[in-house]
Amino acid sequence: MGLGYIGLPIAVLLANRGYQVHGVDINQKTIDIINRGETHIVEPELNKFVYSAIKHRNFRANIKPAEADIFIIAVPTPFHKDKLNKLTNSPIPNINYIVEATKQIASYLKSGNLILLESTCPVGTTDMILEILSKEGVDTSGIYVAFSPERVLPGQIMKELIENDRVVGGVNNVSTKKAAEFYRTFVVGEVAETSAKIAEMTKLTENSFRDVNIAFANELSILSDDMGIDVSQLISLANKHPRVKILNPGCGVGGHCISVDPWFIVDSSNGKAQLIEQARRTNDYKADWVLEKIKNALLQFEIKHKKKPTVTCMGLSFKPNISDLRQSPALYIAKKLNEFITISSVEPNIRECKGLDLVDIKTGLESDICVYLVNHKEFSIKNIKHADLDFCGINNY
């Protein structure tokens, strides 16, 4: 259920392992693309898996579910657009897609079925699936339900779905065992068994940990700028300590995991997740801080040269060498900057971006000022051939 950044890779991986897989998505265009043996997502090796799965007739996409032995829910879990937690003034998780996907499969369920939730979610969501099914009139006594979050890195998803360790937590012991048995058919990493709530919290904890560490690096870059210190040299020297490993600062934090998951903890913490909340706000603030630094550089150029500069933003995705724009701070900066002055953008991993003028690297480098926001492999230092370049952040965490 869901053929996006996680659902499609899982579906075709299983299909290429011999499972008969029925994929479901709400977007007919996506379904048509997949059934042609093509992909709507840029991810290394994914196109080969999709083509092979379709060719060997182990996989088919459809707008509606079908009867199965195992149901995997891998749908988005965004925020409510117009709601904030009154206590913490933080975003509120929206699990409506999970609720709807659960309702859609209700009439296809039979005793002995296994339901696996892979969507990142607030603690307690997996248990809620049984409540939804009961309200839909399903006898849940023979239904097994478990949560198992992915731990994959965009750009390496097909490899890491197999090699990375898994945490599997069921709503009861037998659900945990059933789910773990399934994952061990294709995961070579360790499959660790626990409860649904601990598995849910594990996923949120992992990404909150990373968010806090990135926030430390981003805050260091802000402080170093105030003090006239080279933050790269500072971090390099500090990391010579045998027990210190500071990350590289960037222009913010993006993607559907690190920039989202910590808010799930904050929302349910009754104001107690203070460190996690502050890290999240620090990383969100970093993009605005970078934006102001760029604007100041543009004004200084205009004063010095008596003309407005031509500007190109280098990179729009949320991290290097991928096409994923979800919650990208680089994209946010580019769009905000485009409201201030007309800019060009270079993003070698996509063909178009609504509201922005995309150009190739050669054209982009002809601008008076190039703002490097994402450390794509195409942006090698050897490509930099003129003086008026302003490095206002390299997002490479």
C-alpha positions in Angstrom: 0.0 0.0 0.0 1.9 3.0 -1.3 4.4 3.0 -4.2 6.6 6.0 -3.2 10.2 6.3 -2.1 9.9 3.2 0.2 6.9 1.3 -1.0 8.1 0.8 -4.6 11.6 -0.4 -3.7 10.2 -2.9 -1.2 7.6 -4.1 -3.7 10.0 -4.8 -6.5 12.7 -6.2 -4.2 10.2 -8.8 -3.0 9.0 -9.4 -6.5 12.6 -10.1 -7.6 12.9 -12.5 -4.7 10.0 -14.6 -6.0 7.1 -13.2 -4.2 3.9 -12.3 -6.2 3.4 -8.6 -5.4 0.3 -6.5 -5.9 1.3 -2.8 -5.6 -1.3 -0.1 -4.8 -1.1 3.7 -5.2 -3.7 6.5 -5.4 -2.0 8.1 -8.4 -3.0 6.5 -11.7 -0.1 8.2 -13.6 2.3 6.5 -11.2 0.6 3.2 -11.7 0.9 3.5 -15.5 4.6 4.4 -15.4 5.4 1.4 -13.2 3.3 -1.0 -15.3 5.4 0.0 -18.3 8.5 -1.2 -16.4 9.6 2.4 -15.7 10.1 4.4 -12.5 8.8 7.8 -11.3 11.6 7.9 -8.7 15.3 8.5 -9.3 17.1 5.8 -7.3 20.2 3.8 -8.4 19.3 0.2 -9.4 15.5 0.8 -8.8 14.7 0.9 -12.6 16.4 -2.5 -13.1 14.3 -4.0 -10.3 11.1 -2.5 -11.6 11.8 -3.6 -15.2 12.7 -7.2 -14.1 9.6 -7.5 -11.8 7.2 -6.4 -14.5 9.0 -8.5 -17.2 8.7 -11.7 -15.1 5.2 -10.9 -14.1 5.9 -11.0 -10.4 4.6 -7.5 -9.8 1.7 -5.4 -11.0 0.5 -2.0 -9.8 -3.2 -1.1 -9.4 -5.4 1.6 -7.9 -7.2 -0.9 -5.7 -5.9 -3.6 -3.2 -6.3 -7.3 -3.7 -6.4 -10.4 -1.5 -3.0 -11.3 -0.1 -1.2 -13.1 2.7 0.9 -10.1 3.7 -0.1 -6.4 3.5 2.6 -3.8 3.8 1.6 -0.2 4.5 4.2 2.3 3.3 2.2 5.6 2.9 3.3 9.2 3.8 2.9 10.6 7.3 3.0 14.4 6.8 1.9 17.1 9.2 -1.5 18.7 9.5 -1.2 21.9 7.4 -3.2 24.2 9.5 -2.8 22.8 13.0 -0.2 23.3 15.7 0.2 21.6 19.1 -1.1 24.2 21.5 1.4 23.3 24.2 4.6 23.2 22.2 3.6 25.2 19.1 4.9 22.4 17.0 3.6 20.5 14.0 1.0 17.7 14.6 1.5 14.4 12.8 -1.1 13.5 10.2 -1.7 9.7 10.1 -4.8 10.0 7.8 -3.0 8.1 5.0 -2.4 5.2 7.4 -6.0 5.2 8.5 -7.2 5.3 4.9 -4.9 2.5 3.8 -6.0 0.3 6.7 -9.7 0.9 5.8 -9.0 0.0 2.1 -7.5 -3.4 2.9 -10.2 -4.3 5.5 -12.5 -6.1 3.1 -9.7 -8.1 1.7 -8.4 -9.5 5.0 -8.8 -13.1 6.2 -7.6 -15.0 9.2 -3.8 -15.6 9.2 -3.0 -12.4 7.3 0.0 -10.3 8.4 -0.1 -6.5 8.3 3.2 -4.7 8.3 3.4 -0.9 8.9 6.5 0.7 7.5 5.4 4.3 7.6 7.1 6.4 10.3 4.4 7.2 12.8 3.7 8.4 16.4 4.0 5.8 19.1 0.8 3.8 19.4 -0.2 3.9 15.7 0.4 0.2 15.1 -1.9 -0.8 17.9 -4.5 1.6 16.4 -4.6 -0.4 13.2 -6.5 -3.2 15.1 -8.9 -0.6 16.4 -9.6 0.7 12.9 -10.1 -2.8 11.5 -12.5 -3.7 14.3 -14.6 -0.6 13.5 -14.6 -1.8 9.9 -16.2 -5.0 11.0 -13.1 -7.2 10.7 -12.6 -10.1 13.1 -9.0 -9.3 14.2 -8.5 -12.4 16.3 -6.6 -14.1 13.5 -4.9 -11.0 12.1 -1.2 -10.3 12.9 0.1 -6.7 13.0 3.6 -5.4 13.4 5.8 -2.3 12.8 9.2 -2.4 11.1 10.8 0.9 10.1 13.2 1.1 7.2 16.7 2.5 7.8 17.7 3.3 4.2 19.7 6.1 2.7 18.5 7.6 -0.5 20.9 6.6 -3.2 21.5 3.2 -1.6 18.0 2.0 -0.9 18.1 -1.2 -2.9 21.3 -2.3 -1.1 20.3 -1.2 2.4 16.9 -2.8 2.3 18.7 -6.1 2.3 21.9 -5.4 4.3 20.7 -3.1 7.1 19.5 -4.4 10.5 15.8 -4.4 11.1 13.7 -3.7 14.3 10.4 -5.6 14.2 7.7 -5.0 16.8 4.3 -6.6 16.9 1.1 -5.8 18.8 1.6 -9.1 20.5 4.4 -11.8 20.6 3.0 -13.9 17.8 2.7 -10.9 15.5 6.3 -10.1 16.2 7.4 -13.7 15.4 5.4 -13.8 12.2 6.8 -10.4 11.0 10.4 -11.3 11.9 10.1 -14.6 10.0 9.0 -12.7 6.9 11.8 -10.1 7.0 14.4 -12.8 7.5 13.5 -14.2 4.0 15.2 -11.2 2.4 17.1 -9.2 5.1 20.7 -10.4 5.7 21.2 -7.9 8.6 20.0 -8.7 12.1 16.2 -8.8 12.6 15.7 -7.7 16.2 12.4 -8.5 17.9 10.6 -6.1 20.3 7.1 -4.6 20.9 5.3 -2.3 18.5 5.7 0.8 20.7 9.4 0.3 21.2 9.9 -0.3 17.5 8.0 2.9 16.7 10.0 4.9 19.3 13.3 3.4 18.0 12.7 4.9 14.5 11.9 8.3 16.0 14.9 8.1 18.3 17.3 7.3 15.5 16.4 10.3 13.5 16.1 12.6 16.5 19.7 11.6 17.5 20.9 12.5 14.0 19.0 15.8 14.1 20.5 16.8 17.4 24.0 16.1 16.1 23.4 18.1 13.0 22.0 21.0 15.0 25.2 21.1 17.0 27.3 21.4 13.8 24.9 24.0 12.4 25.0 26.1 15.6 28.8 25.9 15.6 28.8 27.4 12.1 26.6 30.3 13.2 28.8 31.0 16.2 32.0 30.6 14.2 30.7 33.2 11.7 30.1 35.7 14.5 33.6 35.1 15.8 35.4 35.2 12.4 36.4 31.5 12.8 36.8 29.0 9.9 34.2 26.4 11.0 35.7 23.7 8.8 39.1 24.1 10.4 37.5 24.2 13.8 35.6 20.9 13.3 38.6 19.3 11.7 40.8 20.1 14.7 38.1 19.1 17.3 37.6 15.8 15.5 41.2 14.9 16.2 40.0 14.1 19.8 39.6 10.3 19.8 36.0 10.5 21.2 34.7 13.5 19.2 33.1 13.2 15.8 31.3 16.5 14.8 29.4 16.4 11.6 29.7 19.0 8.8 27.3 21.9 9.0 24.9 22.5 6.1 22.1 24.9 5.0 19.5 23.1 7.1 18.0 19.6 7.3 15.6 18.1 4.8 14.1 14.8 3.7 11.1 13.0 5.1 12.9 11.5 8.1 15.3 13.7 10.0 13.4 16.9 9.4 10.1 15.3 10.4 10.4 12.5 12.9 11.6 14.5 15.9 8.4 16.5 15.8 6.5 13.3 16.4 8.3 13.0 19.7 7.8 16.6 20.5 4.1 16.5 19.8 3.5 13.7 22.3 6.0 14.8 24.9 3.9 17.3 26.9 6.7 19.8 26.6 9.4 17.5 28.0 11.4 16.9 24.8 13.2 20.2 25.1 16.6 19.2 23.6 14.9 17.5 20.7 12.6 20.4 20.1 15.4 23.0 20.2 17.6 20.9 17.8 14.7 20.8 15.3 14.2 24.6 15.6 17.9 25.2 15.2 18.1 23.2 12.0 15.0 24.9 10.6 16.5 28.3 11.5 19.7 27.5 9.7 18.1 27.8 6.3 16.8 31.3 7.1 20.2 32.3 8.5 21.9 31.1 5.2 19.3 33.0 3.2 20.2 36.3 5.0 23.9 35.7 4.5 23.2 35.3 0.8 21.1 38.5 0.6 23.9 40.4 2.4 26.4 39.1 -0.2 24.2 40.2 -3.0 23.8 43.7 -1.6 27.6 44.0 -1.1 28.1 43.0 -4.7 25.6 45.6 -5.9 27.3 48.3 -3.8 30.7 47.4 -5.1 29.9 46.9 -8.8 27.0 49.3 -9.2 24.7 46.6 -10.6 22.6 43.7 -9.4 24.5 40.4 -9.7 23.4 37.4 -11.7 22.9 34.5 -9.2 22.8 30.7 -9.5 21.9 28.3 -6.7 23.9 25.1 -7.0 21.8 22.2 -5.8 18.1 21.9 -4.7 17.7 18.4 -3.3 17.8 17.7 0.4 21.2 16.0 0.3 23.9 15.2 -2.2 23.5 13.1 -5.4 19.7 12.4 -5.2 16.6 13.9 -6.8 14.5 14.0 -3.6 13.3 17.5 -2.9 11.1 16.7 0.1 11.6 19.3 2.9 14.8 20.4 1.2 16.3 23.5 2.8 18.2 24.2 -0.4 14.9 24.3 -2.3 13.4 26.6 0.4 16.4 29.0 0.1 16.3 29.0 -3.7 12.6 29.8 -3.8 12.9 32.5 -1.1 15.9 34.0 -2.9 14.0 34.0 -6.2 11.4 36.3 -4.5 14.2 38.7 -3.7 16.1 38.6 -7.0 15.6 36.5 -10.2 18.0 33.5 -10.0 18.9 30.4 -11.9 19.3 27.0 -10.3 21.4 23.9 -11.1 20.1 20.6 -10.0 21.7 17.8 -12.1 19.3 15.1 -10.7 16.0 16.6 -11.9 14.7 18.0 -15.2 12.3 20.6 -13.9 11.3 22.4 -10.7 8.1 24.4 -10.5 8.8 28.1 -10.0 12.5 28.0 -10.7 14.6 28.3 -13.8 16.9 25.3 -14.2 20.1 25.6 -16.2 23.1 23.3 -16.8 26.2 23.6 -14.8 28.2 25.4 -17.5 25.5 28.1 -17.7 25.2 28.4 -14.0 28.9 28.9 -13.5 28.7 32.0 -15.7 26.8 33.9 -13.0 28.4 36.6 -10.9 27.6 34.7 -7.7 27.2 30.9 -7.3 25.6 29.7 -4.1 26.6 26.2 -3.3 23.8 24.6 -1.2 24.2 20.9 -1.9 27.5 19.0 -2.3 26.6 17.1 -5.5 29.5 15.1 -7.1 29.0 17.3 -10.2 30.1 20.4 -8.2 33.7 19.4 -8.0 36.1 22.2 -7.1 37.8 21.8 -10.5 34.7 23.3 -12.1 35.1 26.6 -10.2 37.0 28.9 -12.5 36.2 32.5 -11.5 36.6 34.8 -8.5 33.1 36.0 -7.6 31.9 32.8 -6.0 30.2 32.8 -2.6 30.1 29.5 -0.7 27.1 30.0 1.6 26.7 26.5 2.8 27.4 22.9 1.7 24.7 20.5 2.7 26.6 17.2 3.1 25.7 15.7 6.4 
